[in-house]
Amino acid sequence: MAMERRRRNDEDNLLQGINSYKKSQSLQDLAKNDKASCLVDVIAKKIEDQPCTATYGPNTLPGIGLQSSSYQDVLSKCKIHPNHTADGVIPPACVPKLVPTLVLTNYTHTTYQKYLNDSRFTGAGVGSKDDWMVVVLTTSTPEGSFAGGDAALLGGLSILWMCLLLGLLMTH
């Protein structure tokens, strides 16, 4: 329990550090995105046993191809529709013992910095497991919102039903 609380504190501190960095660049803070938070937890759990020796880029997850059924399973666990992930970015970082200053530096002073400087990204989820920290950057567009499939489907069906009802009323 104490280990879980420490891990969550480290994740919250990373998001605070990223938002402090964004403020220093005169950019808007990233809001916490619950679906993205679910996704990073599942991804971090899946990659926790991967070695820290390799370098991974954004959307390059060790052991999980973004077009694979494994990634589809990850999205499914969090009830995220795949069409709502296209504009997002998933930058993983492996830092032995997840030393907080080194983790933050991995996001603010590497190629990941360009994503933090991009004002399109408005939300984030942060998750970690062992030596891995995973961040999902989301947008406010439908294609990058990491919204759920069921909610999106129900919203679409509601609009469809409203249109049908209006069509019926207008024909009478």
DOTORNU-15062 format. One line per 8 residues: number of its first residue (from 1); for each residue z, x, y of N, C-alpha, C, O, CB. Coordinates in steps of 0.2 Angstrom, whole numbers, plus 5000, padded with zeros to 4 digits. Atoms other than C-alpha are relative to their C-alpha. Glycine has a CB too. Example, Ala and Ser with C-alpha at 12.3 -4.5 7.8 and 13.67 -1.06 7.14 Angstrom:
1 = 5000/5004/4994/5039/5062/4978/5000/5004/5006/5003/5009/5005/5006/4995/5000 | 4999/4996/4994/5036/5068/4995/5003/4996/5005/5004/4999/5011/4993/5002/5002
END
This chain:
1 = 5000/5004/4994/5000/5000/5000/5000/5004/5006/4996/5003/5011/5006/4995/5000 | 5000/4995/4994/5004/5014/5012/4994/5004/5001/4992/5005/5007/5006/5005/4999 | 5007/4997/4999/4988/5023/5008/4995/4996/5002/4991/4998/5006/4998/5003/4993 | 5005/5005/4997/4978/5007/5011/5001/4999/5007/4996/4999/5011/5001/4994/4996 | 4998/5001/4993/4987/5005/5028/4997/5006/5004/4994/5005/5009/5007/4999/5001 | 5002/4994/4997/4983/5023/5032/4992/5000/5001/4990/5002/5006/5003/5007/4997 | 5007/5000/5000/4965/5021/5027/4997/4996/5006/4993/4997/5009/4997/4998/4993 | 5002/5005/4995/4963/5006/5038/5001/5002/5007/4997/5001/5012/5004/4993/4999
9 = 4999/4997/4993/4971/5015/5053/4995/5005/5002/4993/5005/5007/5007/5003/5000 | 5005/4995/4999/4959/5029/5051/4994/4997/5002/4990/4999/5006/4999/5005/4994 | 5006/5003/4999/4945/5017/5051/5000/4997/5007/4995/4997/5011/4998/4994/4995 | 4999/5003/4994/4952/5008/5066/4999/5005/5006/4996/5004/5011/5006/4996/5001 | 5000/4994/4995/4954/5025/5075/4993/5002/5001/4992/5004/5007/5005/5005/4998 | 5007/4997/4999/4936/5030/5072/4997/4995/5004/4993/4997/5009/4997/5000/4993 | 5003/5004/4996/4930/5014/5079/5002/5000/5008/4998/5000/5012/5001/4992/4998 | 4998/4998/4994/4941/5017/5094/4997/5006/5003/4995/5006/5009/5008/5000/5000
17 = 5003/4993/4997/4935/5035/5096/4993/4999/5001/4990/5001/5006/5001/5005/4994 | 5007/5001/4998/4917/5029/5095/4999/4996/5006/4995/4997/5010/4997/4996/4994 | 5001/5004/4994/4920/5016/5108/5002/5004/5006/5000/5003/5012/5005/4994/5000 | 4998/4996/4995/4929/5029/5119/4993/5004/5002/4992/5005/5008/5006/5005/4998 | 5006/4996/4999/4913/5040/5117/4995/4995/5003/4992/4998/5008/4997/5002/4993 | 5005/5004/4997/4902/5025/5121/5002/4998/5008/4997/4998/5012/4999/4993/4996 | 4998/5001/4993/4912/5022/5137/4998/5006/5004/4996/5005/5010/5008/4998/5000 | 5001/4994/4996/4910/5040/5142/4992/5000/5002/4990/5004/5006/5002/5006/4996
25 = 5007/5001/4999/4891/5036/5141/4998/4994/5004/4992/4993/5004/4996/5001/4993 | 5001/5007/4996/4893/5020/5151/4996/4995/4996/4992/4991/4998/4996/5002/5006 | 5003/5005/5004/4888/5010/5136/5006/4995/4998/5012/4996/4998/4997/5003/4994 | 4996/5005/5003/4896/4994/5129/5003/5002/4994/5000/5005/4990/4996/4993/5000 | 4997/4998/5006/4909/4995/5116/4997/4996/4994/4993/4991/4995/5007/4997/5000 | 5002/5004/5006/4905/4990/5098/5005/4995/4998/5011/4997/4997/4998/5005/4994 | 4995/5005/5003/4913/4974/5092/5000/5000/4993/4995/5002/4989/4998/4993/5003 | 4999/5000/5007/4920/4973/5075/4996/4994/4997/4997/4988/4999/5007/4999/4998
33 = 5004/5005/5004/4908/4964/5063/5003/4999/4993/5003/5004/4989/4992/5002/5000 | 4996/5001/5007/4917/4956/5048/4995/5001/4994/4997/5004/4989/5002/4993/5000 | 5005/5000/5006/4901/4955/5037/4999/5008/4999/4998/5010/4994/4994/4997/5001 | 5001/4993/5001/4898/4974/5041/5006/5003/4997/5005/5008/4994/4998/5003/5007 | 4994/4997/5002/4916/4978/5038/5000/4999/4992/5002/5003/4988/5006/4997/5003 | 5000/5001/5008/4914/4970/5020/4995/5005/4997/4997/5008/4992/4998/4992/4999 | 5005/4996/5003/4898/4979/5017/5002/5008/5000/5001/5011/4994/4994/5000/5004 | 4998/4993/5001/4905/4996/5021/5006/5002/4995/5006/5007/4992/5003/5003/5007
41 = 4995/5000/5005/4920/4993/5010/4997/5001/4993/4999/5005/4989/5005/4995/5000 | 5003/5000/5007/4909/4989/4995/4996/5007/5000/4996/5010/4994/4995/4994/5000 | 5004/4994/5001/4897/5004/4999/5005/5006/4999/5003/5010/4995/4996/5001/5007 | 4995/4995/5001/4912/5016/5001/5003/5001/4993/5003/5006/4991/5006/5000/5005 | 4997/5000/5007/4919/5011/4985/4994/5002/4995/4996/5006/4990/5002/4993/4998 | 5005/4998/5005/4902/5013/4976/4998/5008/5001/4996/5011/4996/4993/4996/5002 | 5002/4993/5000/4899/5031/4983/5006/5005/5000/5005/5011/5001/4997/5001/5007 | 4994/4996/4999/4917/5037/4983/5000/5007/4995/5003/5012/4997/5006/4996/4998
49 = 5001/4994/5004/4913/5049/4968/4995/5004/5001/4994/5009/4997/5000/4997/4993 | 5005/4996/4999/4898/5056/4975/5002/5007/5004/5007/5007/5008/4995/4997/5005 | 4997/4994/4997/4900/5075/4980/4998/5000/5008/4993/4997/5010/4996/5006/4996 | 5001/4999/4993/4901/5080/4998/4995/5006/5002/4994/5007/5008/5007/5002/5003 | 5004/4994/4999/4889/5094/4996/4993/4999/5003/4991/5003/5006/4999/5004/4993 | 5007/5002/4998/4873/5085/5000/5001/4997/5007/5006/4994/5009/4997/4995/4996 | 5001/5003/4993/4868/5080/5018/4996/4993/4999/4991/4993/4996/4997/5005/5005 | 5004/5007/5000/4863/5061/5020/4999/4998/5007/5003/4999/5011/5005/4995/4996
57 = 5001/5003/4994/4855/5053/5034/5001/4993/5000/5004/4990/4996/4992/5002/5002 | 4999/5007/4999/4856/5036/5041/4996/4996/4995/4990/4997/4993/4998/4997/5007 | 5003/5005/5005/4852/5022/5028/4998/5004/4994/4994/5002/4990/4994/4997/5003 | 5001/4996/5006/4852/5036/5015/5006/5000/4996/5010/5005/4998/4997/5007/5001 | 4994/5001/5003/4866/5031/5004/5000/5003/4993/4996/5001/4989/5003/4993/4999 | 5000/4997/5006/4870/5042/4989/5001/4995/4994/5006/4992/4994/5005/5006/4999 | 4999/5005/5006/4868/5032/4973/4998/4993/5001/4998/4989/4997/5006/5001/4998 | 5002/5007/4998/4862/5017/4982/4993/5000/5004/4993/5002/5010/5005/4996/5004
65 = 5007/5000/4996/4843/5015/4987/5000/4993/5004/5002/4988/5001/4994/5001/4996 | 5000/5006/4996/4841/5002/5001/4995/4995/4998/4996/4989/5000/4999/5002/5007 | 5005/5005/5003/4827/4994/4992/5002/4999/4993/4998/4995/4989/4993/5003/5000 | 4998/5001/5007/4836/4994/4975/5004/4994/4999/5006/4991/5003/5004/5006/4998 | 4996/5006/5002/4844/4980/4966/5008/5002/5001/5012/4997/5002/4999/4999/4992 | 4993/4998/4999/4861/4990/4968/5002/4998/5007/5007/4996/5008/5001/5008/4999 | 4999/5002/4993/4859/4988/4987/5000/4992/5001/5005/4989/5004/4995/5003/5005 | 5000/5008/5000/4855/4969/4984/5006/4998/4998/5009/4993/5000/4994/4998/4996
73 = 4993/5002/5003/4871/4968/4974/5005/5001/5005/5010/4996/5006/5001/5004/4994 | 4995/4998/4995/4881/4976/4988/4999/4994/5005/5005/4992/5007/4999/5007/5003 | 5000/5006/4995/4874/4963/5001/5002/4994/4997/5005/4990/5001/4992/5000/5002 | 4998/5006/5003/4877/4949/4989/5007/4999/5000/5010/4994/5001/4997/4999/4993 | 4993/5001/5000/4895/4953/4987/5003/4998/5007/5008/4995/5007/5003/5007/4998 | 4998/5002/4993/4897/4951/5006/4997/4994/5003/4998/4992/5008/4999/5006/5004 | 5003/5006/4997/4886/4936/5007/4996/5002/5006/4996/4998/5011/5005/4994/5001 | 5004/4998/4995/4874/4945/5018/4992/4999/4998/4990/5002/4993/5001/5008/5002
81 = 5008/5001/5001/4855/4940/5019/4997/5006/5001/4997/5009/5007/4998/4994/5004 | 5004/4994/4999/4844/4955/5017/4996/5000/5006/4995/5005/5009/4996/5001/4994 | 5004/5000/4994/4833/4949/5031/5004/5001/5006/5001/5003/5012/4996/4993/5001 | 4995/4999/4994/4848/4951/5043/5002/5007/5000/5007/5008/5004/5005/4995/5000 | 4997/4993/5000/4850/4970/5039/4994/5005/5003/4996/5011/5004/5002/5002/4994 | 5005/4995/4998/4833/4977/5045/5001/5004/5006/4998/5010/5006/4993/4996/5001 | 4999/4996/4994/4838/4982/5062/5006/5004/5001/5007/5008/5005/5000/4995/5006 | 4993/4996/5000/4855/4989/5057/4999/5007/4998/4994/5009/4995/5005/4996/4996
89 = 5000/4993/5002/4859/5007/5053/5007/5001/4996/5012/4999/4998/4999/5005/5006 | 4994/4999/5004/4871/5013/5040/5000/5008/4999/4998/5011/4995/5000/4997/4993 | 4999/4993/5001/4876/5031/5043/5006/5002/4996/5012/5001/4999/5000/5003/5007 | 4994/4997/5004/4888/5039/5030/5002/5007/5002/4997/5011/5004/4998/4999/4992 | 4998/4993/4998/4898/5054/5033/5005/5002/4995/5010/4998/4993/5003/5001/5007 | 4995/4997/5005/4907/5065/5020/5004/5006/5003/5001/5011/5005/4997/5002/4994 | 4995/4995/4997/4922/5075/5027/5006/5000/4995/5010/4996/4995/5002/4998/5007 | 4994/4999/5005/4935/5082/5015/5006/4998/5004/5008/5000/5009/5000/5008/4998
97 = 4994/5003/4998/4951/5073/5017/5000/4996/5007/5005/4994/5010/5005/5006/5002 | 5001/5004/4995/4943/5063/5031/5004/5002/5006/5008/4998/5009/5001/4993/4999 | 4996/4997/4994/4951/5074/5045/4997/4996/5006/4991/4996/5008/4999/5008/5001 | 5003/5005/4995/4949/5061/5060/4996/5004/5005/4991/5001/5007/5006/4997/5003 | 5004/4997/4995/4943/5073/5073/4993/5003/4997/4988/5002/5001/5003/5006/5003 | 5007/4998/5003/4929/5080/5061/4996/4994/4999/4990/4994/4999/5002/5004/4994 | 5004/5006/5002/4924/5062/5056/4997/4998/5007/4991/4996/5007/5005/4995/4997 | 5003/5002/4994/4922/5057/5074/4995/5005/5003/4990/5002/5005/5006/5000/5006
105 = 5005/4995/4998/4913/5073/5078/4993/4999/4996/4988/5000/4998/5002/5007/4999 | 5006/5002/5004/4901/5068/5063/4996/4995/5003/4990/4995/5002/5002/4999/4993 | 5004/5005/4997/4896/5053/5073/4998/5001/5007/4993/4998/5009/5004/4993/4999 | 5002/4999/4993/4896/5059/5091/4997/5006/5002/4994/5007/5007/5007/5000/5004 | 5003/4994/4999/4889/5076/5089/4995/5002/4995/4994/5008/4994/5005/5006/5001 | 5005/4999/5005/4876/5075/5076/4994/4995/5001/4994/4992/5007/5002/4999/4992 | 5006/5004/4999/4859/5066/5074/5003/4992/5000/4999/4988/5003/4995/5000/4994 | 4998/5007/5000/4870/5050/5072/5001/4998/5008/5002/4992/5009/5006/4999/4996
113 = 4998/5002/4993/4874/5051/5091/4994/4996/5003/4996/4992/5007/5000/5007/5004 | 5005/5004/4997/4857/5044/5095/5001/4992/4999/4999/4988/5003/4993/5002/4998 | 4999/5007/5001/4862/5028/5087/5006/4997/5004/5006/4991/5006/5002/4999/4992 | 4995/5002/4996/4878/5027/5096/4998/4999/5008/5001/4995/5011/5006/5005/5000 | 5002/5000/4994/4869/5030/5112/4995/4994/5001/4992/4993/5007/4997/5006/5002 | 5005/5006/5000/4857/5015/5108/5003/4994/5002/5007/4992/4998/4996/5000/4994 | 4997/5006/4997/4862/5000/5118/4998/4994/4995/5002/4989/4996/4998/4998/5007 | 5001/5005/5005/4854/4989/5104/5005/4998/4996/5006/4993/4994/4993/5001/4996
121 = 4994/5001/5005/4869/4992/5093/5006/4997/5004/5009/5000/5008/5001/5006/4997 | 4994/5003/4997/4883/4980/5098/5006/4999/4996/5011/4997/4998/4997/4993/5003 | 4995/5002/5004/4893/4978/5083/5001/5006/4994/4996/5010/4993/5000/4994/4996 | 4999/4995/5005/4901/4989/5069/5004/4998/4994/5009/4993/4995/5002/5006/5003 | 4995/5001/5006/4910/4989/5052/5001/5007/4998/4997/5012/4998/4997/4996/4994 | 4998/4994/5002/4919/5004/5047/5004/5000/4993/5009/4996/4993/5004/5004/5005 | 4996/5000/5006/4925/5008/5029/5000/5007/4997/4996/5012/4999/4997/4996/4995 | 4999/4994/5003/4931/5023/5019/5003/5000/4993/5006/4995/4991/5004/5005/5005
129 = 4998/4999/5007/4935/5029/5002/5000/5008/4998/4995/5011/4999/4996/4996/4995 | 4999/4992/5001/4941/5047/4997/4997/5004/5006/5000/5003/5011/4996/5001/4994 | 5002/4996/4995/4931/5059/5007/4994/4997/5004/4991/5000/5009/4997/5006/4998 | 5005/5003/4997/4918/5046/5013/5002/4995/5005/5006/4991/5004/4995/4997/4995 | 4999/5005/4995/4917/5037/5029/4993/4996/5001/4988/5000/5002/5003/5003/5007 | 5007/5004/4999/4903/5023/5031/5001/4996/5006/5006/4992/5007/4998/4996/4994 | 5000/5004/4994/4899/5015/5047/4993/4996/5000/4988/4998/4998/5000/5004/5007 | 5006/5004/4999/4887/5000/5049/4999/4998/5007/5004/4995/5010/5000/4994/4995
137 = 5002/5002/4993/4879/4997/5066/4996/4994/5000/4990/4994/4997/4997/5006/5004 | 5004/5006/5000/4873/4980/5069/4998/4998/5007/5000/5001/5012/5005/4994/4998 | 5003/5002/4994/4863/4972/5083/5001/4993/5001/5004/4989/4997/4992/5001/5000 | 4999/5007/4999/4864/4955/5091/4993/4996/4998/4993/4990/4999/5001/4999/5008 | 5006/5003/5003/4846/4951/5084/5002/4997/4993/5006/5000/4990/4994/5004/5000 | 4999/5003/5006/4845/4940/5069/4999/5005/4994/5002/5005/4989/4995/4994/4999 | 5002/4995/5005/4837/4955/5060/5005/5005/4999/5004/5010/4995/4993/5003/5002 | 4995/4995/5000/4852/4966/5063/5007/4998/5000/5011/5002/5001/4998/5005/5005
145 = 4994/5003/5000/4866/4954/5063/5005/5001/4994/5011/5000/4995/5000/4993/5002 | 4997/5000/5007/4871/4956/5045/5003/4994/4999/5009/4993/4996/5005/5006/5000 | 4997/5006/5001/4874/4938/5045/4999/4998/4993/4995/5000/4989/4996/4995/5004 | 5000/5003/5007/4877/4928/5029/4994/4996/4998/4991/4993/5003/5006/4996/4999 | 5006/5004/5002/4863/4920/5019/5002/4993/5000/4998/4989/5002/4999/5002/4993 | 4998/5007/5000/4873/4904/5016/5000/4997/5007/4998/4991/5008/5007/4999/4996 | 5000/5003/4994/4877/4901/5034/4994/5000/5004/4992/4995/5007/5005/5005/5005 | 5007/5000/4997/4860/4906/5040/4996/4994/4997/4992/4991/5000/4996/5007/4999
153 = 5004/5005/5003/4852/4894/5027/5003/4993/5002/4999/4989/5003/5001/5001/4992 | 4997/5006/4997/4864/4880/5032/4998/4998/5007/4996/4993/5008/5008/5000/4999 | 5002/5001/4993/4860/4883/5050/4993/4998/5000/4991/4993/5004/5001/5006/5004 | 5008/5002/5000/4841/4882/5046/4999/4993/4997/4995/4989/5000/4997/5005/4996 | 5000/5006/5002/4844/4867/5036/5002/4994/5005/4999/4989/5005/5004/4999/4993 | 4997/5005/4995/4854/4858/5049/4994/4999/5006/4993/4993/5008/5006/5003/5004 | 5006/5001/4995/4839/4861/5062/4995/4996/4997/4992/4992/5000/4998/5007/5002 | 5005/5004/5003/4827/4855/5049/5002/4993/5000/4997/4988/5001/4999/5003/4993
161 = 4998/5007/5001/4837/4839/5046/5000/4997/5007/4998/4991/5008/5007/5000/4997 | 5001/5003/4993/4838/4836/5065/4993/4999/5002/4992/4993/5005/5004/5005/5005 | 5007/5001/4998/4820/4838/5067/4997/4994/4996/4993/4990/4999/4996/5007/4999 | 5003/5006/5004/4816/4826/5053/5003/4994/5003/4999/4989/5003/5002/5001/4993 | 4997/5006/4998/4828/4814/5060/4997/4998/5007/4996/4992/5008/5008/5001/5001 | 5003/5002/4993/4821/4815/5078/4993/4998/4998/4991/4993/5002/5000/5006/5004 | 5007/5003/5002/4803/4813/5070/5000/4993/4998/4996/4989/5000/4997/5005/4995 | 4999/5007/5003/4809/4797/5061/5001/4996/5006/4998/4990/5006/5005/5000/4995
169 = 4998/5005/4994/4817/4790/5077/4994/4999/5005/4993/4994/5007/5006/5003/5004 | 5006/5001/4996/4801/4794/5087/4995/4996/4998/4990/4993/5001/4998/5007/5002 | 5005/5004/5003/4790/4786/5075/5001/4992/5000/4997/4988/4999/4998/5002/4993 | 4998/5007/5000/4799/4769/5076/5001/4998/5007/5002/4992/5008/5007/4999/4997
END
